[in-house]
Every structure is written in C-alpha cells, then in structure tokens.
Amino acid sequence: MRIKYSVISLLLGLFSFFLLQVFDRLKDVMLIASTVDTDESTIDQSLLTSNLVIIPIIFLILSVFFYYYLPEEK
C-alpha cells in the first residue's frame, strides 16, 4: 500500500515538474513573439513560476511520507 501511494505521488511530482517546464518554454515563446514587454509582466511571470515550483516539491515530500508512514500491505 505504501509503495503504491509513494510511487503515484512521485510520478505526480515528476509529471507536474514536466508540465512546469513545458509552460516555461511556452512562456518564452510568447515573450519572444510579443513586441511589447513591460517590467510589470516580467515580474508577474517570475512570481508565477516561483510559486508553481512548490507543487512538484509537495508531491515529492508526499511520496517520502507515504513510503515511511503508511502501513505495509499484508
């Protein structure tokens, strides 16, 4: 039971990290395509990226928690 939940949580963490990378690349493409880039939009995008990095870290912490603190299957 604990291995199943820890593997699922680990995969969710890796998948969310992959999605963050994809969205970061799309953001770069959109910034290059746009002709107007103000300081405000750059600040907002950097704050958004820094807040989203927490999501994969939470899933990785959950995978360790599930592995060590859930009871084993019998």
Phi and psi in radians as a Rosetta constraint file:
Dihedral C 1 N 2 CA 2 C 2 CIRCULARHARMONIC -1.201 0.35
Dihedral N 2 CA 2 C 2 N 3 CIRCULARHARMONIC -0.604 0.35
Dihedral C 2 N 3 CA 3 C 3 CIRCULARHARMONIC -1.192 0.35
Dihedral N 3 CA 3 C 3 N 4 CIRCULARHARMONIC -0.670 0.35
Dihedral C 3 N 4 CA 4 C 4 CIRCULARHARMONIC -1.085 0.35
Dihedral N 4 CA 4 C 4 N 5 CIRCULARHARMONIC -0.832 0.35
Dihedral C 4 N 5 CA 5 C 5 CIRCULARHARMONIC -1.192 0.35
Dihedral N 5 CA 5 C 5 N 6 CIRCULARHARMONIC -0.631 0.35
Dihedral C 5 N 6 CA 6 C 6 CIRCULARHARMONIC -1.217 0.35
Dihedral N 6 CA 6 C 6 N 7 CIRCULARHARMONIC -0.653 0.35
Dihedral C 6 N 7 CA 7 C 7 CIRCULARHARMONIC -1.187 0.35
Dihedral N 7 CA 7 C 7 N 8 CIRCULARHARMONIC -0.727 0.35
Dihedral C 7 N 8 CA 8 C 8 CIRCULARHARMONIC -1.081 0.35
Dihedral N 8 CA 8 C 8 N 9 CIRCULARHARMONIC -0.764 0.35
Dihedral C 8 N 9 CA 9 C 9 CIRCULARHARMONIC -1.160 0.35
Dihedral N 9 CA 9 C 9 N 10 CIRCULARHARMONIC -0.669 0.35
Dihedral C 9 N 10 CA 10 C 10 CIRCULARHARMONIC -1.119 0.35
Dihedral N 10 CA 10 C 10 N 11 CIRCULARHARMONIC -0.751 0.35
Dihedral C 10 N 11 CA 11 C 11 CIRCULARHARMONIC -1.143 0.35
Dihedral N 11 CA 11 C 11 N 12 CIRCULARHARMONIC -0.662 0.35
Dihedral C 11 N 12 CA 12 C 12 CIRCULARHARMONIC -1.116 0.35
Dihedral N 12 CA 12 C 12 N 13 CIRCULARHARMONIC -0.674 0.35
Dihedral C 12 N 13 CA 13 C 13 CIRCULARHARMONIC -1.116 0.35
Dihedral N 13 CA 13 C 13 N 14 CIRCULARHARMONIC -0.768 0.35
Dihedral C 13 N 14 CA 14 C 14 CIRCULARHARMONIC -1.179 0.35
Dihedral N 14 CA 14 C 14 N 15 CIRCULARHARMONIC -0.681 0.35
Dihedral C 14 N 15 CA 15 C 15 CIRCULARHARMONIC -1.154 0.35
Dihedral N 15 CA 15 C 15 N 16 CIRCULARHARMONIC -0.728 0.35
Dihedral C 15 N 16 CA 16 C 16 CIRCULARHARMONIC -1.187 0.35
Dihedral N 16 CA 16 C 16 N 17 CIRCULARHARMONIC -0.594 0.35
Dihedral C 16 N 17 CA 17 C 17 CIRCULARHARMONIC -1.137 0.35
Dihedral N 17 CA 17 C 17 N 18 CIRCULARHARMONIC -0.701 0.35
Dihedral C 17 N 18 CA 18 C 18 CIRCULARHARMONIC -1.080 0.35
Dihedral N 18 CA 18 C 18 N 19 CIRCULARHARMONIC -0.755 0.35
Dihedral C 18 N 19 CA 19 C 19 CIRCULARHARMONIC -1.113 0.35
Dihedral N 19 CA 19 C 19 N 20 CIRCULARHARMONIC -0.646 0.35
Dihedral C 19 N 20 CA 20 C 20 CIRCULARHARMONIC -1.086 0.35
Dihedral N 20 CA 20 C 20 N 21 CIRCULARHARMONIC -0.698 0.35
Dihedral C 20 N 21 CA 21 C 21 CIRCULARHARMONIC -1.137 0.35
Dihedral N 21 CA 21 C 21 N 22 CIRCULARHARMONIC -0.723 0.35
Dihedral C 21 N 22 CA 22 C 22 CIRCULARHARMONIC -1.114 0.35
Dihedral N 22 CA 22 C 22 N 23 CIRCULARHARMONIC -0.792 0.35
Dihedral C 22 N 23 CA 23 C 23 CIRCULARHARMONIC -1.166 0.35
Dihedral N 23 CA 23 C 23 N 24 CIRCULARHARMONIC -0.556 0.35
Dihedral C 23 N 24 CA 24 C 24 CIRCULARHARMONIC -1.149 0.35
Dihedral N 24 CA 24 C 24 N 25 CIRCULARHARMONIC -0.721 0.35
Dihedral C 24 N 25 CA 25 C 25 CIRCULARHARMONIC -1.137 0.35
Dihedral N 25 CA 25 C 25 N 26 CIRCULARHARMONIC -0.723 0.35
Dihedral C 25 N 26 CA 26 C 26 CIRCULARHARMONIC -1.112 0.35
Dihedral N 26 CA 26 C 26 N 27 CIRCULARHARMONIC -0.656 0.35
Dihedral C 26 N 27 CA 27 C 27 CIRCULARHARMONIC -1.101 0.35
Dihedral N 27 CA 27 C 27 N 28 CIRCULARHARMONIC -0.719 0.35
Dihedral C 27 N 28 CA 28 C 28 CIRCULARHARMONIC -1.107 0.35
Dihedral N 28 CA 28 C 28 N 29 CIRCULARHARMONIC -0.719 0.35
Dihedral C 28 N 29 CA 29 C 29 CIRCULARHARMONIC -1.122 0.35
Dihedral N 29 CA 29 C 29 N 30 CIRCULARHARMONIC -0.724 0.35
Dihedral C 29 N 30 CA 30 C 30 CIRCULARHARMONIC -1.170 0.35
Dihedral N 30 CA 30 C 30 N 31 CIRCULARHARMONIC -0.634 0.35
Dihedral C 30 N 31 CA 31 C 31 CIRCULARHARMONIC -1.177 0.35
Dihedral N 31 CA 31 C 31 N 32 CIRCULARHARMONIC -0.673 0.35
Dihedral C 31 N 32 CA 32 C 32 CIRCULARHARMONIC -1.190 0.35
Dihedral N 32 CA 32 C 32 N 33 CIRCULARHARMONIC -0.664 0.35
Dihedral C 32 N 33 CA 33 C 33 CIRCULARHARMONIC -1.247 0.35
Dihedral N 33 CA 33 C 33 N 34 CIRCULARHARMONIC -0.515 0.35
Dihedral C 33 N 34 CA 34 C 34 CIRCULARHARMONIC -1.403 0.35
Dihedral N 34 CA 34 C 34 N 35 CIRCULARHARMONIC 2.535 0.35
Dihedral C 34 N 35 CA 35 C 35 CIRCULARHARMONIC -1.604 0.35
Dihedral N 35 CA 35 C 35 N 36 CIRCULARHARMONIC -0.397 0.35
Dihedral C 35 N 36 CA 36 C 36 CIRCULARHARMONIC -1.892 0.35
Dihedral N 36 CA 36 C 36 N 37 CIRCULARHARMONIC 2.120 0.35
Dihedral C 36 N 37 CA 37 C 37 CIRCULARHARMONIC -2.297 0.35
Dihedral N 37 CA 37 C 37 N 38 CIRCULARHARMONIC 1.857 0.35
Dihedral C 37 N 38 CA 38 C 38 CIRCULARHARMONIC -1.629 0.35
Dihedral N 38 CA 38 C 38 N 39 CIRCULARHARMONIC 2.890 0.35
Dihedral C 38 N 39 CA 39 C 39 CIRCULARHARMONIC -1.151 0.35
Dihedral N 39 CA 39 C 39 N 40 CIRCULARHARMONIC -0.597 0.35
Dihedral C 39 N 40 CA 40 C 40 CIRCULARHARMONIC -1.112 0.35
Dihedral N 40 CA 40 C 40 N 41 CIRCULARHARMONIC -0.748 0.35
Dihedral C 40 N 41 CA 41 C 41 CIRCULARHARMONIC -1.168 0.35
Dihedral N 41 CA 41 C 41 N 42 CIRCULARHARMONIC -0.628 0.35
Dihedral C 41 N 42 CA 42 C 42 CIRCULARHARMONIC -1.150 0.35
Dihedral N 42 CA 42 C 42 N 43 CIRCULARHARMONIC -0.725 0.35
Dihedral C 42 N 43 CA 43 C 43 CIRCULARHARMONIC -1.134 0.35
Dihedral N 43 CA 43 C 43 N 44 CIRCULARHARMONIC -0.769 0.35
Dihedral C 43 N 44 CA 44 C 44 CIRCULARHARMONIC -1.085 0.35
Dihedral N 44 CA 44 C 44 N 45 CIRCULARHARMONIC -0.713 0.35
Dihedral C 44 N 45 CA 45 C 45 CIRCULARHARMONIC -1.224 0.35
Dihedral N 45 CA 45 C 45 N 46 CIRCULARHARMONIC -0.628 0.35
Dihedral C 45 N 46 CA 46 C 46 CIRCULARHARMONIC -1.217 0.35
Dihedral N 46 CA 46 C 46 N 47 CIRCULARHARMONIC -0.624 0.35
Dihedral C 46 N 47 CA 47 C 47 CIRCULARHARMONIC -1.162 0.35
Dihedral N 47 CA 47 C 47 N 48 CIRCULARHARMONIC -0.698 0.35
Dihedral C 47 N 48 CA 48 C 48 CIRCULARHARMONIC -1.098 0.35
Dihedral N 48 CA 48 C 48 N 49 CIRCULARHARMONIC -0.761 0.35
Dihedral C 48 N 49 CA 49 C 49 CIRCULARHARMONIC -1.141 0.35
Dihedral N 49 CA 49 C 49 N 50 CIRCULARHARMONIC -0.726 0.35
Dihedral C 49 N 50 CA 50 C 50 CIRCULARHARMONIC -1.183 0.35
Dihedral N 50 CA 50 C 50 N 51 CIRCULARHARMONIC -0.577 0.35
Dihedral C 50 N 51 CA 51 C 51 CIRCULARHARMONIC -1.276 0.35
Dihedral N 51 CA 51 C 51 N 52 CIRCULARHARMONIC -0.578 0.35
Dihedral C 51 N 52 CA 52 C 52 CIRCULARHARMONIC -1.320 0.35
Dihedral N 52 CA 52 C 52 N 53 CIRCULARHARMONIC -0.336 0.35
Dihedral C 52 N 53 CA 53 C 53 CIRCULARHARMONIC -1.165 0.35
Dihedral N 53 CA 53 C 53 N 54 CIRCULARHARMONIC -0.377 0.35
Dihedral C 53 N 54 CA 54 C 54 CIRCULARHARMONIC -1.163 0.35
Dihedral N 54 CA 54 C 54 N 55 CIRCULARHARMONIC -0.536 0.35
Dihedral C 54 N 55 CA 55 C 55 CIRCULARHARMONIC -1.060 0.35
Dihedral N 55 CA 55 C 55 N 56 CIRCULARHARMONIC -0.894 0.35
Dihedral C 55 N 56 CA 56 C 56 CIRCULARHARMONIC -1.108 0.35
Dihedral N 56 CA 56 C 56 N 57 CIRCULARHARMONIC -0.584 0.35
Dihedral C 56 N 57 CA 57 C 57 CIRCULARHARMONIC -1.130 0.35
Dihedral N 57 CA 57 C 57 N 58 CIRCULARHARMONIC -0.682 0.35
Dihedral C 57 N 58 CA 58 C 58 CIRCULARHARMONIC -1.104 0.35
Dihedral N 58 CA 58 C 58 N 59 CIRCULARHARMONIC -0.757 0.35
Dihedral C 58 N 59 CA 59 C 59 CIRCULARHARMONIC -1.132 0.35
Dihedral N 59 CA 59 C 59 N 60 CIRCULARHARMONIC -0.645 0.35
Dihedral C 59 N 60 CA 60 C 60 CIRCULARHARMONIC -1.183 0.35
Dihedral N 60 CA 60 C 60 N 61 CIRCULARHARMONIC -0.686 0.35
Dihedral C 60 N 61 CA 61 C 61 CIRCULARHARMONIC -1.143 0.35
Dihedral N 61 CA 61 C 61 N 62 CIRCULARHARMONIC -0.691 0.35
Dihedral C 61 N 62 CA 62 C 62 CIRCULARHARMONIC -1.100 0.35
Dihedral N 62 CA 62 C 62 N 63 CIRCULARHARMONIC -0.643 0.35
Dihedral C 62 N 63 CA 63 C 63 CIRCULARHARMONIC -1.116 0.35
Dihedral N 63 CA 63 C 63 N 64 CIRCULARHARMONIC -0.707 0.35
Dihedral C 63 N 64 CA 64 C 64 CIRCULARHARMONIC -1.171 0.35
Dihedral N 64 CA 64 C 64 N 65 CIRCULARHARMONIC -0.729 0.35
Dihedral C 64 N 65 CA 65 C 65 CIRCULARHARMONIC -1.070 0.35
Dihedral N 65 CA 65 C 65 N 66 CIRCULARHARMONIC -0.820 0.35
Dihedral C 65 N 66 CA 66 C 66 CIRCULARHARMONIC -1.091 0.35
Dihedral N 66 CA 66 C 66 N 67 CIRCULARHARMONIC -0.655 0.35
Dihedral C 66 N 67 CA 67 C 67 CIRCULARHARMONIC -1.184 0.35
Dihedral N 67 CA 67 C 67 N 68 CIRCULARHARMONIC -0.724 0.35
Dihedral C 67 N 68 CA 68 C 68 CIRCULARHARMONIC -1.591 0.35
Dihedral N 68 CA 68 C 68 N 69 CIRCULARHARMONIC -0.420 0.35
Dihedral C 68 N 69 CA 69 C 69 CIRCULARHARMONIC -1.962 0.35
Dihedral N 69 CA 69 C 69 N 70 CIRCULARHARMONIC -0.186 0.35
Dihedral C 69 N 70 CA 70 C 70 CIRCULARHARMONIC -1.495 0.35
Dihedral N 70 CA 70 C 70 N 71 CIRCULARHARMONIC 2.596 0.35
Dihedral C 70 N 71 CA 71 C 71 CIRCULARHARMONIC -1.221 0.35
Dihedral N 71 CA 71 C 71 N 72 CIRCULARHARMONIC 2.686 0.35
Dihedral C 71 N 72 CA 72 C 72 CIRCULARHARMONIC -1.315 0.35
Dihedral N 72 CA 72 C 72 N 73 CIRCULARHARMONIC 2.734 0.35
Dihedral C 72 N 73 CA 73 C 73 CIRCULARHARMONIC -1.307 0.35
Dihedral N 73 CA 73 C 73 N 74 CIRCULARHARMONIC 2.599 0.35
